[in-house]
Amino acid sequence: METRFVQETGERVDRLLADLGGLADAAAVATAEELVRTLVGLYGAGLERVMEIVTEAGAAEALHRLTSDELVSGLLIVHDLHPLTTLERVRTALDGVGPQVTLLGVADGVLRIRLSGCHSSLAAVERAVASAAPEITAVEVERETALLQIGPRPRDGAVRR
């Protein structure tokens, strides 16, 4: 629910900014964009201070709860304040998907994974990663293929079944 709210709000802001860009009054557009930047900067500074206070107080449980909350975690990511790296957040998210997913790497917003087994679901991976690391823009998948296992040849020419 919270993830959807954050995504929908971000999409709404993008649409509104695009609508503003289409207006004929360039001064009004510039003023509106500056207003958005100023408000985002203010909220970012406030979140940064909250994180400093929690960290300085040594409130590990509060820090864990803040970073585990989807809404707060998403805002911390937007403002580059999340204490965990993208790789750490992705690793944790993939642990929840199951052992059939192997993390190969994260670079430039692209997650590389290997899926093995018949129960591997790319959709489950994408859902988990979208929540934990919205900065991931693409997932590259390497599928592990099962090799045909060939046993020893029968000695007497008999056919094995």
OpenMM code with the backbone's topology and positions (N, CA, C; nanometers):
from openmm import Vec3, app, unit

residues = "MET GLU THR ARG PHE VAL GLN GLU THR GLY GLU ARG VAL ASP ARG LEU LEU ALA ASP LEU GLY GLY LEU ALA ASP ALA ALA ALA VAL ALA THR ALA GLU GLU LEU VAL ARG THR LEU VAL GLY LEU TYR GLY ALA GLY LEU GLU ARG VAL MET GLU ILE VAL THR GLU ALA GLY ALA ALA GLU ALA LEU HIS ARG LEU THR SER ASP GLU LEU VAL SER GLY LEU LEU ILE VAL HIS ASP LEU HIS PRO LEU THR THR LEU GLU ARG VAL ARG THR ALA LEU ASP GLY VAL GLY PRO GLN VAL THR LEU LEU GLY VAL ALA ASP GLY VAL LEU ARG ILE ARG LEU SER GLY CYS HIS SER SER LEU ALA ALA VAL GLU ARG ALA VAL ALA SER ALA ALA PRO GLU ILE THR ALA VAL GLU VAL GLU ARG GLU THR ALA LEU LEU GLN ILE GLY PRO ARG PRO ARG ASP GLY ALA VAL ARG ARG".split()
positions = [
    Vec3(0.0824, -0.1192, 0.0000),
    Vec3(0.0000, 0.0000, 0.0000),
    Vec3(0.0868, 0.1255, 0.0000),
    Vec3(0.1825, 0.1329, 0.0917),
    Vec3(0.2681, 0.2510, 0.0997),
    Vec3(0.3548, 0.2658, -0.0238),
    Vec3(0.4066, 0.1535, -0.0752),
    Vec3(0.4895, 0.1582, -0.1952),
    Vec3(0.4093, 0.2140, -0.3113),
    Vec3(0.2850, 0.1675, -0.3251),
    Vec3(0.1996, 0.2163, -0.4327),
    Vec3(0.1751, 0.3660, -0.4164),
    Vec3(0.1516, 0.4109, -0.2927),
    Vec3(0.1285, 0.5527, -0.2665),
    Vec3(0.2496, 0.6357, -0.3087),
    Vec3(0.3683, 0.5914, -0.2713),
    Vec3(0.4905, 0.6638, -0.3073),
    Vec3(0.5067, 0.6676, -0.4583),
    Vec3(0.4855, 0.5542, -0.5247),
    Vec3(0.4992, 0.5489, -0.6709),
    Vec3(0.3960, 0.6386, -0.7387),
    Vec3(0.2710, 0.6305, -0.6941),
    Vec3(0.1661, 0.7127, -0.7544),
    Vec3(0.1918, 0.8615, -0.7322),
    Vec3(0.2416, 0.8964, -0.6145),
    Vec3(0.2720, 1.0365, -0.5860),
    Vec3(0.3858, 1.0844, -0.6754),
    Vec3(0.4881, 1.0034, -0.6903),
    Vec3(0.5994, 1.0387, -0.7788),
    Vec3(0.5544, 1.0567, -0.9230),
    Vec3(0.4678, 0.9666, -0.9687),
    Vec3(0.4149, 0.9779, -1.1053),
    Vec3(0.3299, 1.1044, -1.1197),
    Vec3(0.2523, 1.1358, -1.0169),
    Vec3(0.1684, 1.2573, -1.0202),
    Vec3(0.2559, 1.3818, -1.0267),
    Vec3(0.3617, 1.3859, -0.9483),
    Vec3(0.4533, 1.5007, -0.9514),
    Vec3(0.5151, 1.5131, -1.0906),
    Vec3(0.5569, 1.4005, -1.1493),
    Vec3(0.6144, 1.4037, -1.2842),
    Vec3(0.5143, 1.4592, -1.3854),
    Vec3(0.3878, 1.4147, -1.3763),
    Vec3(0.2843, 1.4649, -1.4696),
    Vec3(0.2619, 1.6145, -1.4517),
    Vec3(0.2556, 1.6576, -1.3262),
    Vec3(0.2342, 1.8000, -1.3005),
    Vec3(0.3503, 1.8844, -1.3523),
    Vec3(0.4713, 1.8360, -1.3335),
    Vec3(0.5869, 1.9093, -1.3850),
    Vec3(0.5861, 1.9132, -1.5375),
    Vec3(0.5459, 1.8027, -1.5999),
    Vec3(0.5348, 1.8004, -1.7458),
    Vec3(0.4268, 1.8985, -1.7916),
    Vec3(0.3147, 1.9025, -1.7198),
    Vec3(0.2075, 1.9974, -1.7529),
    Vec3(0.2585, 2.1407, -1.7409),
    Vec3(0.3342, 2.1663, -1.6350),
    Vec3(0.3904, 2.3005, -1.6172),
    Vec3(0.4828, 2.3374, -1.7329),
    Vec3(0.5627, 2.2398, -1.7748),
    Vec3(0.6561, 2.2649, -1.8848),
    Vec3(0.5863, 2.3028, -2.0141),
    Vec3(0.4607, 2.2618, -2.0275),
    Vec3(0.3848, 2.2926, -2.1474),
    Vec3(0.3186, 2.4291, -2.1457),
    Vec3(0.3258, 2.5014, -2.0360),
    Vec3(0.2631, 2.6323, -2.0270),
    Vec3(0.3432, 2.7362, -2.1049),
    Vec3(0.2740, 2.8361, -2.1502),
    Vec3(0.3379, 2.9408, -2.2305),
    Vec3(0.4162, 3.0402, -2.1447),
    Vec3(0.3767, 3.0571, -2.0198),
    Vec3(0.4401, 3.1561, -1.9334),
    Vec3(0.5664, 3.0965, -1.8699),
    Vec3(0.6810, 3.1229, -1.9292),
    Vec3(0.8080, 3.0660, -1.8831),
    Vec3(0.8418, 3.1091, -1.7407),
    Vec3(0.8059, 3.2306, -1.7037),
    Vec3(0.8350, 3.2790, -1.5679),
    Vec3(0.7539, 3.1997, -1.4651),
    Vec3(0.6280, 3.1711, -1.4959),
    Vec3(0.5448, 3.0922, -1.4044),
    Vec3(0.5991, 2.9506, -1.3915),
    Vec3(0.6432, 2.8934, -1.5019),
    Vec3(0.7008, 2.7586, -1.5008),
    Vec3(0.8259, 2.7567, -1.4129),
    Vec3(0.9144, 2.8522, -1.4322),
    Vec3(1.0380, 2.8587, -1.3537),
    Vec3(1.0079, 2.8758, -1.2048),
    Vec3(0.9098, 2.9581, -1.1719),
    Vec3(0.8721, 2.9803, -1.0321),
    Vec3(0.8157, 2.8526, -0.9706),
    Vec3(0.7301, 2.7843, -1.0432),
    Vec3(0.6719, 2.6596, -0.9924),
    Vec3(0.7802, 2.5533, -0.9715),
    Vec3(0.8721, 2.5404, -1.0666),
    Vec3(0.9808, 2.4428, -1.0521),
    Vec3(1.0699, 2.4769, -0.9337),
    Vec3(1.0981, 2.6057, -0.9141),
    Vec3(1.1782, 2.6475, -0.7983),
    Vec3(1.1059, 2.6171, -0.6681),
    Vec3(0.9746, 2.6369, -0.6656),
    Vec3(0.8945, 2.6047, -0.5481),
    Vec3(0.9067, 2.4559, -0.5142),
    Vec3(0.8941, 2.3691, -0.6141),
    Vec3(0.9055, 2.2245, -0.5915),
    Vec3(1.0448, 2.1899, -0.5394),
    Vec3(1.1483, 2.2439, -0.6032),
    Vec3(1.2861, 2.2168, -0.5587),
    Vec3(1.3077, 2.2631, -0.4152),
    Vec3(1.2546, 2.3797, -0.3806),
    Vec3(1.2708, 2.4343, -0.2458),
    Vec3(1.2014, 2.3464, -0.1420),
    Vec3(1.0781, 2.3039, -0.1714),
    Vec3(1.0056, 2.2179, -0.0773),
    Vec3(1.0735, 2.0822, -0.0617),
    Vec3(1.1158, 2.0240, -0.1719),
    Vec3(1.1855, 1.8950, -0.1650),
    Vec3(1.3148, 1.9098, -0.0851),
    Vec3(1.3858, 2.0186, -0.1062),
    Vec3(1.5080, 2.0439, -0.0305),
    Vec3(1.4816, 2.0598, 0.1189),
    Vec3(1.3739, 2.1300, 0.1525),
    Vec3(1.3371, 2.1479, 0.2936),
    Vec3(1.3053, 2.0140, 0.3585),
    Vec3(1.2220, 1.9342, 0.2932),
    Vec3(1.1873, 1.8028, 0.3487),
    Vec3(1.3101, 1.7123, 0.3571),
    Vec3(1.3969, 1.7211, 0.2594),
    Vec3(1.5199, 1.6418, 0.2622),
    Vec3(1.6089, 1.6818, 0.3792),
    Vec3(1.6207, 1.8134, 0.4023),
    Vec3(1.7010, 1.8607, 0.5154),
    Vec3(1.6404, 1.8154, 0.6481),
    Vec3(1.5074, 1.8177, 0.6565),
    Vec3(1.4407, 1.7706, 0.7778),
    Vec3(1.4644, 1.6225, 0.8011),
    Vec3(1.4521, 1.5422, 0.6962),
    Vec3(1.4794, 1.3987, 0.7092),
    Vec3(1.6247, 1.3721, 0.7468),
    Vec3(1.7144, 1.4498, 0.6882),
    Vec3(1.8564, 1.4327, 0.7213),
    Vec3(1.8793, 1.4593, 0.8700),
    Vec3(1.8163, 1.5619, 0.9222),
    Vec3(1.8314, 1.5938, 1.0647),
    Vec3(1.7721, 1.4836, 1.1519),
    Vec3(1.6564, 1.4299, 1.1129),
    Vec3(1.5958, 1.3186, 1.1870),
    Vec3(1.6934, 1.2016, 1.1922),
    Vec3(1.7542, 1.1689, 1.0789),
    Vec3(1.8483, 1.0566, 1.0749),
    Vec3(1.9702, 1.0837, 1.1625),
    Vec3(2.0196, 1.2070, 1.1633),
    Vec3(2.1327, 1.2428, 1.2489),
    Vec3(2.0966, 1.2261, 1.3964),
    Vec3(1.9795, 1.2745, 1.4355),
    Vec3(1.9363, 1.2656, 1.5750),
    Vec3(1.9225, 1.1200, 1.6186),
    Vec3(1.8586, 1.0399, 1.5352),
    Vec3(1.8401, 0.8983, 1.5682),
    Vec3(1.9751, 0.8274, 1.5771),
    Vec3(2.0650, 0.8569, 1.4841),
    Vec3(2.1966, 0.7929, 1.4838),
    Vec3(2.2795, 0.8370, 1.6042),
    Vec3(2.2805, 0.9676, 1.6324),
    Vec3(2.3555, 1.0193, 1.7466),
    Vec3(2.3030, 0.9643, 1.8791),
    Vec3(2.1732, 0.9405, 1.8864),
    Vec3(2.1135, 0.8877, 2.0090),
    Vec3(2.1419, 0.7391, 2.0251),
    Vec3(2.1984, 0.6782, 1.9232),
    Vec3(2.2267, 0.5349, 1.9311),
    Vec3(2.1000, 0.4523, 1.9370),
    Vec3(1.9955, 0.5029, 1.8771),
    Vec3(1.8660, 0.4356, 1.8804),
    Vec3(1.8560, 0.3377, 1.7635),
    Vec3(1.9259, 0.2264, 1.7787),
    Vec3(1.9318, 0.1275, 1.6710),
    Vec3(1.7938, 0.0747, 1.6337),
    Vec3(1.7102, 0.0511, 1.7328),
    Vec3(1.5757, -0.0011, 1.7049),
    Vec3(1.4937, 0.1005, 1.6257),
    Vec3(1.5030, 0.2269, 1.6635),
    Vec3(1.4293, 0.3313, 1.5905),
    Vec3(1.4824, 0.3436, 1.4476),
    Vec3(1.6134, 0.3369, 1.4324),
    Vec3(1.6730, 0.3433, 1.2982),
    Vec3(1.6265, 0.2260, 1.2135),
    Vec3(1.6245, 0.1081, 1.2730),
    Vec3(1.5778, -0.0105, 1.2006),
    Vec3(1.4313, 0.0055, 1.1594),
    Vec3(1.3495, 0.0554, 1.2499),
    Vec3(1.2069, 0.0731, 1.2188),
    Vec3(1.1873, 0.1777, 1.1091),
    Vec3(1.2646, 0.2844, 1.1126),
    Vec3(1.2535, 0.3867, 1.0080),
    Vec3(1.2927, 0.3306, 0.8712),
    Vec3(1.4024, 0.2574, 0.8678),
    Vec3(1.4496, 0.2053, 0.7387),
    Vec3(1.3690, 0.0865, 0.6909),
    Vec3(1.2932, 0.0230, 0.7797),
    Vec3(1.2080, -0.0896, 0.7411),
    Vec3(1.0695, -0.0442, 0.6954),
    Vec3(1.0322, 0.0769, 0.7292),
    Vec3(0.9029, 0.1307, 0.6889),
    Vec3(0.9106, 0.1697, 0.5408),
    Vec3(0.8199, 0.1151, 0.4601),
    Vec3(0.8270, 0.1379, 0.3153),
    Vec3(0.8216, 0.2856, 0.2783),
    Vec3(0.7319, 0.3607, 0.3401),
    Vec3(0.7174, 0.5019, 0.3067),
    Vec3(0.8426, 0.5803, 0.3455),
    Vec3(0.8865, 0.5641, 0.4701),
    Vec3(1.0037, 0.6377, 0.5184),
    Vec3(1.1282, 0.5941, 0.4414),
    Vec3(1.1426, 0.4635, 0.4207),
    Vec3(1.2588, 0.4127, 0.3478),
    Vec3(1.2649, 0.4730, 0.2078),
    Vec3(1.1498, 0.4800, 0.1410),
    Vec3(1.1460, 0.5386, 0.0069),
    Vec3(1.1880, 0.6845, 0.0065),
    Vec3(1.1434, 0.7589, 0.1069),
    Vec3(1.1824, 0.8999, 0.1157),
    Vec3(1.3320, 0.9144, 0.1461),
    Vec3(1.3839, 0.8255, 0.2303),
    Vec3(1.5278, 0.8294, 0.2598),
    Vec3(1.6089, 0.8011, 0.1333),
    Vec3(1.5593, 0.7098, 0.0509),
    Vec3(1.6280, 0.6777, -0.0742),
    Vec3(1.6256, 0.7977, -0.1683),
    Vec3(1.5099, 0.8615, -0.1820),
    Vec3(1.4962, 0.9782, -0.2700),
    Vec3(1.5955, 1.0874, -0.2324),
    Vec3(1.6171, 1.1038, -0.1017),
    Vec3(1.7064, 1.2096, -0.0541),
    Vec3(1.8486, 1.1594, -0.0286),
    Vec3(1.8779, 1.0376, -0.0735),
    Vec3(2.0105, 0.9767, -0.0582),
    Vec3(2.0552, 0.9753, 0.0885),
    Vec3(1.9614, 0.9388, 0.1758),
    Vec3(1.9892, 0.9349, 0.3193),
    Vec3(1.9797, 0.7945, 0.3780),
    Vec3(1.9404, 0.6977, 0.2970),
    Vec3(1.9232, 0.5618, 0.3497),
    Vec3(2.0600, 0.5087, 0.3929),
    Vec3(2.0689, 0.4538, 0.5147),
    Vec3(2.1988, 0.4070, 0.5633),
    Vec3(2.2499, 0.2813, 0.4918),
    Vec3(2.1621, 0.2078, 0.4258),
    Vec3(2.2053, 0.0887, 0.3526),
    Vec3(2.2273, 0.1232, 0.2057),
    Vec3(2.3269, 0.0619, 0.1460),
    Vec3(2.3527, 0.0839, 0.0041),
    Vec3(2.2473, 0.0127, -0.0793),
    Vec3(2.2423, 0.0465, -0.2062),
    Vec3(2.1500, -0.0220, -0.2972),
    Vec3(2.1771, -0.1714, -0.2951),
    Vec3(2.3027, -0.2100, -0.3018),
    Vec3(2.3389, -0.3517, -0.3031),
    Vec3(2.2897, -0.4223, -0.1767),
    Vec3(2.3068, -0.3596, -0.0610),
    Vec3(2.2614, -0.4200, 0.0647),
    Vec3(2.1100, -0.4361, 0.0676),
    Vec3(2.0388, -0.3341, 0.0203),
    Vec3(1.8926, -0.3416, 0.0193),
    Vec3(1.8435, -0.4469, -0.0796),
    Vec3(1.9087, -0.4565, -0.1949),
    Vec3(1.8710, -0.5579, -0.2944),
    Vec3(1.8984, -0.6972, -0.2398),
    Vec3(2.0145, -0.7157, -0.1779),
    Vec3(2.0501, -0.8465, -0.1211),
    Vec3(1.9437, -0.8917, -0.0195),
    Vec3(1.9017, -0.8020, 0.0673),
    Vec3(1.7990, -0.8344, 0.1665),
    Vec3(1.6667, -0.8685, 0.0988),
    Vec3(1.6300, -0.7920, -0.0020),
    Vec3(1.5045, -0.8177, -0.0738),
    Vec3(1.5082, -0.9538, -0.1424),
    Vec3(1.6204, -0.9887, -0.2034),
    Vec3(1.6313, -1.1167, -0.2738),
    Vec3(1.6326, -1.2336, -0.1767),
    Vec3(1.6844, -1.2128, -0.0561),
    Vec3(1.6801, -1.3191, 0.0452),
    Vec3(1.5365, -1.3597, 0.0738),
    Vec3(1.4455, -1.2634, 0.0660),
    Vec3(1.3053, -1.2916, 0.0915),
    Vec3(1.2357, -1.3630, -0.0240),
    Vec3(1.2968, -1.3611, -0.1418),
    Vec3(1.2359, -1.4256, -0.2583),
    Vec3(1.2632, -1.5752, -0.2575),
    Vec3(1.3831, -1.6126, -0.2163),
    Vec3(1.4150, -1.7551, -0.2086),
    Vec3(1.5525, -1.7871, -0.2612),
    Vec3(1.5953, -1.9100, -0.2372),
    Vec3(1.7321, -1.9506, -0.2733),
    Vec3(1.7528, -1.9684, -0.4237),
    Vec3(1.6458, -1.9663, -0.5021),
    Vec3(1.6594, -1.9867, -0.6453),
    Vec3(1.7085, -1.8611, -0.7179),
    Vec3(1.7315, -1.7516, -0.6438),
    Vec3(1.7784, -1.6268, -0.7032),
    Vec3(1.9208, -1.6000, -0.6559),
    Vec3(2.0110, -1.5824, -0.7514),
    Vec3(2.1496, -1.5509, -0.7193),
    Vec3(2.1798, -1.4098, -0.7672),
    Vec3(2.2271, -1.3252, -0.6773),
    Vec3(2.2634, -1.1886, -0.7111),
    Vec3(2.3987, -1.1896, -0.7822),
    Vec3(2.4010, -1.1362, -0.9040),
    Vec3(2.5254, -1.1294, -0.9808),
    Vec3(2.5895, -0.9914, -0.9729),
    Vec3(2.5066, -0.8887, -0.9540),
    Vec3(2.5626, -0.7549, -0.9415),
    Vec3(2.4593, -0.6461, -0.9614),
    Vec3(2.4988, -0.5246, -0.9238),
    Vec3(2.4166, -0.4058, -0.9433),
    Vec3(2.5094, -0.2974, -0.9943),
    Vec3(2.4731, -0.2370, -1.1074),
    Vec3(2.5534, -0.1279, -1.1621),
    Vec3(2.4659, -0.0383, -1.2480),
    Vec3(2.4803, 0.0915, -1.2292),
    Vec3(2.4087, 0.1905, -1.3104),
    Vec3(2.2581, 0.1654, -1.3150),
    Vec3(2.1997, 0.1284, -1.2017),
    Vec3(2.0562, 0.1068, -1.1937),
    Vec3(2.0075, -0.0251, -1.2502),
    Vec3(2.1008, -0.1116, -1.2899),
    Vec3(2.0634, -0.2407, -1.3472),
    Vec3(2.1030, -0.3525, -1.2512),
    Vec3(2.0063, -0.4356, -1.2186),
    Vec3(2.0280, -0.5516, -1.1327),
    Vec3(2.0485, -0.6729, -1.2221),
    Vec3(2.1552, -0.7474, -1.1971),
    Vec3(2.1813, -0.8717, -1.2705),
    Vec3(2.1653, -0.9881, -1.1743),
    Vec3(2.0791, -1.0849, -1.2148),
    Vec3(2.0526, -1.2008, -1.1305),
    Vec3(2.0552, -1.3280, -1.2135),
    Vec3(2.0671, -1.4397, -1.1440),
    Vec3(2.0518, -1.5709, -1.2068),
    Vec3(1.9330, -1.6381, -1.1393),
    Vec3(1.8401, -1.6892, -1.2207),
    Vec3(1.7254, -1.7627, -1.1687),
    Vec3(1.7468, -1.9097, -1.1986),
    Vec3(1.7252, -1.9923, -1.0992),
    Vec3(1.7385, -2.1360, -1.1186),
    Vec3(1.6141, -2.2051, -1.0659),
    Vec3(1.5905, -2.3234, -1.1144),
    Vec3(1.4755, -2.4000, -1.0687),
    Vec3(1.3489, -2.3606, -1.1421),
    Vec3(1.2534, -2.4481, -1.1392),
    Vec3(1.1298, -2.4235, -1.2131),
    Vec3(1.0355, -2.3291, -1.1391),
    Vec3(1.0640, -2.2983, -1.0142),
    Vec3(0.9748, -2.2130, -0.9367),
    Vec3(1.0211, -2.0674, -0.9332),
    Vec3(1.1262, -2.0380, -1.0077),
    Vec3(1.1787, -1.9025, -1.0066),
    Vec3(1.0820, -1.8075, -1.0757),
    Vec3(1.0563, -1.6951, -1.0113),
    Vec3(0.9614, -1.5996, -1.0662),
    Vec3(1.0254, -1.4623, -1.0777),
    Vec3(1.0377, -1.4163, -1.1999),
    Vec3(1.0914, -1.2830, -1.2230),
    Vec3(0.9991, -1.1773, -1.1627),
    Vec3(0.8692, -1.1996, -1.1693),
    Vec3(0.7732, -1.1040, -1.1133),
    Vec3(0.7939, -1.0865, -0.9629),
    Vec3(0.8206, -1.1958, -0.8922),
    Vec3(0.8447, -1.1879, -0.7472),
    Vec3(0.9719, -1.1082, -0.7191),
    Vec3(1.0739, -1.1293, -0.7998),
    Vec3(1.1997, -1.0547, -0.7845),
    Vec3(1.1743, -0.9065, -0.8076),
    Vec3(1.1051, -0.8737, -0.9156),
    Vec3(1.0799, -0.7336, -0.9486),
    Vec3(0.9984, -0.6636, -0.8402),
    Vec3(0.8987, -0.7317, -0.7837),
    Vec3(0.8191, -0.6725, -0.6753),
    Vec3(0.9057, -0.6449, -0.5531),
    Vec3(0.9863, -0.7423, -0.5154),
    Vec3(1.0710, -0.7269, -0.3961),
    Vec3(1.1721, -0.6148, -0.4146),
    Vec3(1.2323, -0.6088, -0.5318),
    Vec3(1.3355, -0.5079, -0.5586),
    Vec3(1.2738, -0.3689, -0.5715),
    Vec3(1.1572, -0.3573, -0.6337),
    Vec3(1.0926, -0.2264, -0.6499),
    Vec3(1.0666, -0.1609, -0.5150),
    Vec3(1.0311, -0.2411, -0.4178),
    Vec3(1.0038, -0.1892, -0.2849),
    Vec3(1.1321, -0.1497, -0.2126),
    Vec3(1.2334, -0.2335, -0.2220),
    Vec3(1.3577, -0.2112, -0.1461),
    Vec3(1.4531, -0.1140, -0.2130),
    Vec3(1.4528, -0.1109, -0.3457),
    Vec3(1.5498, -0.0284, -0.4190),
    Vec3(1.4854, 0.0290, -0.5449),
    Vec3(1.3998, 0.1303, -0.5279),
    Vec3(1.3306, 0.1865, -0.6441),
    Vec3(1.4238, 0.2496, -0.7475),
    Vec3(1.5483, 0.2693, -0.7103),
    Vec3(1.6437, 0.3251, -0.8056),
    Vec3(1.6878, 0.2224, -0.9103),
    Vec3(1.6550, 0.0951, -0.8891),
    Vec3(1.6832, -0.0081, -0.9891),
    Vec3(1.5857, 0.0129, -1.1048),
    Vec3(1.6393, 0.0331, -1.2228),
    Vec3(1.5553, 0.0638, -1.3386),
    Vec3(1.5351, -0.0555, -1.4313),
    Vec3(1.6193, -0.1577, -1.4167),
    Vec3(1.6060, -0.2753, -1.5031),
    Vec3(1.6629, -0.3974, -1.4319),
    Vec3(1.6099, -0.5136, -1.4688),
    Vec3(1.6585, -0.6404, -1.4147),
    Vec3(1.7005, -0.7272, -1.5324),
    Vec3(1.8274, -0.7653, -1.5343),
    Vec3(1.8780, -0.8565, -1.6360),
    Vec3(1.8832, -0.9955, -1.5746),
    Vec3(1.8263, -1.0919, -1.6445),
    Vec3(1.8141, -1.2269, -1.5909),
    Vec3(1.8963, -1.3245, -1.6727),
    Vec3(1.9724, -1.4041, -1.6011),
    Vec3(2.0439, -1.5168, -1.6601),
    Vec3(1.9736, -1.6405, -1.6061),
    Vec3(1.9182, -1.7186, -1.6926),
    Vec3(1.8473, -1.8400, -1.6480),
    Vec3(1.9455, -1.9547, -1.6417),
    Vec3(1.9420, -2.0255, -1.5305),
    Vec3(2.0257, -2.1434, -1.5150),
    Vec3(1.9531, -2.2586, -1.5836),
    Vec3(2.0241, -2.3251, -1.6712),
    Vec3(1.9622, -2.4365, -1.7422),
    Vec3(2.0076, -2.5673, -1.6813),
    Vec3(1.9138, -2.6593, -1.6727),
    Vec3(1.9465, -2.7921, -1.6197),
    Vec3(2.0166, -2.8707, -1.7296),
    Vec3(2.1245, -2.9332, -1.6933),
    Vec3(2.1989, -3.0146, -1.7890),
    Vec3(2.1436, -3.1563, -1.7895),
    Vec3(2.1385, -3.2145, -1.9051),
    Vec3(2.0967, -3.3532, -1.9172),
    Vec3(2.2045, -3.4385, -1.8535),
    Vec3(2.1647, -3.5223, -1.7603),
    Vec3(2.2624, -3.6068, -1.6935),
    Vec3(2.2649, -3.7420, -1.7615),
    Vec3(2.3808, -3.7794, -1.8051),
    Vec3(2.3983, -3.9058, -1.8756),
    Vec3(2.4771, -3.9994, -1.7858),
    Vec3(2.4210, -4.1181, -1.7666),
    Vec3(2.4876, -4.2175, -1.6824),
    Vec3(2.5808, -4.3032, -1.7654),
    Vec3(2.6483, -4.3974, -1.7006),
    Vec3(2.7398, -4.4855, -1.7740),
    Vec3(2.6628, -4.5774, -1.8694),
    Vec3(2.7284, -4.6156, -1.9758),
    Vec3(2.6666, -4.7025, -2.0747),
    Vec3(2.6574, -4.8442, -2.0179),
    Vec3(2.5419, -4.9096, -2.0405),
    Vec3(2.5270, -5.0463, -1.9909),
    Vec3(2.6359, -5.1360, -2.0510),
    Vec3(2.6870, -5.2299, -1.9713),
    Vec3(2.7978, -5.3149, -2.0142),
    Vec3(2.7584, -5.4195, -2.1192),
    Vec3(2.6413, -5.4753, -2.1029),
    Vec3(2.6060, -5.5868, -2.1908),
    Vec3(2.5201, -5.5446, -2.3084),
    Vec3(2.5133, -5.4165, -2.3331),
    Vec3(2.4313, -5.3704, -2.4451),
    Vec3(2.2843, -5.3603, -2.4126),
    Vec3(2.2447, -5.3932, -2.2888),
    Vec3(2.1039, -5.3849, -2.2485),
    Vec3(2.0620, -5.2396, -2.2393),
    Vec3(1.9402, -5.2153, -2.2666),
    Vec3(1.8866, -5.0806, -2.2600),
    Vec3(1.8389, -5.0536, -2.1189),
    Vec3(1.8818, -4.9447, -2.0641),
    Vec3(1.8373, -4.9024, -1.9304),
    Vec3(1.7067, -4.8282, -1.9398),
    Vec3(1.6229, -4.8501, -1.8420),
    Vec3(1.4960, -4.7773, -1.8396),
    Vec3(1.4810, -4.7074, -1.7088),
] * unit.nanometer
topology = app.Topology()
chain = topology.addChain("A")
for resn in residues:
    res = topology.addResidue(resn, chain)
    for name in ("N", "CA", "C"):
        topology.addAtom(name, app.Element.getBySymbol(name[0]), res)
